[in-house]
Amino acid sequence: MLAENDLRSRMQKLVAEILEIDAGTVSATSRLREDLGMDSLGSLELLSSISEELNIHLDIDDAMGIVTFADACSFVEDAMHRQSGGDARA
């Protein structure tokens, strides 16, 4: 499994690529829509890219509560943990 910092770095790069912004502008507290300008199509593209790159299933309905970049990272970390046979973190 990826180390937490590696996962966050990969996700930061994916967000920056999708939104065509500098990766350095993506912080843990960045709100994907309000601060970074991600729309619903960008959100779907991000979920798809992460699913493909990490070979995991991400449920779109479960992702609806994601607001910040940190939320997105936690969501992916939990999905990876569940799919590797562990219990999801509370």
C-alpha positions in Angstrom: 0.0 0.0 0.0 1.2 3.5 -0.7 2.6 5.6 2.1 0.3 8.5 3.1 2.6 11.2 1.8 3.1 9.4 -1.5 -0.7 9.1 -1.9 -1.2 12.8 -1.1 1.5 13.8 -3.5 0.1 11.7 -6.3 -3.4 13.1 -5.7 -2.1 16.6 -5.5 -0.5 16.2 -9.0 -3.7 14.7 -10.4 -5.8 17.6 -9.0 -3.4 20.1 -10.5 -3.4 18.3 -13.9 -7.2 18.1 -14.1 -7.6 21.8 -13.0 -4.5 23.0 -15.0 -3.1 24.7 -11.9 0.2 24.6 -10.1 0.4 21.6 -7.7 1.8 23.9 -5.0 -1.6 25.7 -4.8 -3.3 22.5 -3.6 -3.2 22.3 0.2 -5.0 20.1 2.7 -7.5 22.8 3.5 -8.1 23.7 -0.2 -11.8 23.4 -1.0 -12.0 21.6 -4.3 -14.9 23.7 -5.6 -14.7 27.0 -3.9 -10.9 27.5 -3.7 -9.7 25.4 -6.7 -12.6 25.8 -9.1 -13.3 22.1 -9.6 -16.7 21.4 -11.2 -18.7 18.2 -11.3 -17.0 17.0 -14.4 -13.6 17.6 -12.8 -14.7 15.7 -9.7 -15.7 12.7 -11.9 -12.5 12.9 -13.8 -10.5 12.9 -10.5 -12.4 9.9 -9.2 -11.8 8.0 -12.5 -8.1 8.9 -12.6 -7.5 7.9 -9.0 -9.4 4.6 -9.5 -7.4 3.8 -12.6 -4.0 4.8 -11.2 -4.4 3.0 -7.9 -6.6 0.1 -9.2 -9.3 0.7 -6.6 -13.1 1.2 -6.8 -14.3 4.6 -5.6 -18.1 4.9 -5.2 -19.4 8.2 -6.6 -22.3 8.4 -4.2 -19.9 8.0 -1.2 -17.7 10.8 -2.6 -20.5 13.4 -2.6 -19.4 14.6 0.9 -15.9 15.5 -0.2 -15.2 19.2 0.3 -11.5 19.7 0.8 -8.4 18.1 -0.6 -7.8 16.5 2.8 -11.3 15.0 2.6 -10.5 13.5 -0.8 -7.3 12.0 0.5 -9.0 10.5 3.5 -11.7 9.1 1.3 -9.2 7.4 -1.0 -7.1 6.1 2.0 -10.2 4.6 3.5 -11.2 2.9 0.2 -7.7 1.5 -0.2 -7.7 0.2 3.4 -11.2 -1.4 3.0 -10.3 -3.0 -0.3 -7.0 -4.4 1.0 -9.0 -6.4 3.6 -8.7 -4.0 6.5 -11.5 -2.2 8.4 -12.3 1.4 7.4 -11.0 4.0 9.8 -13.6 5.8 11.9 
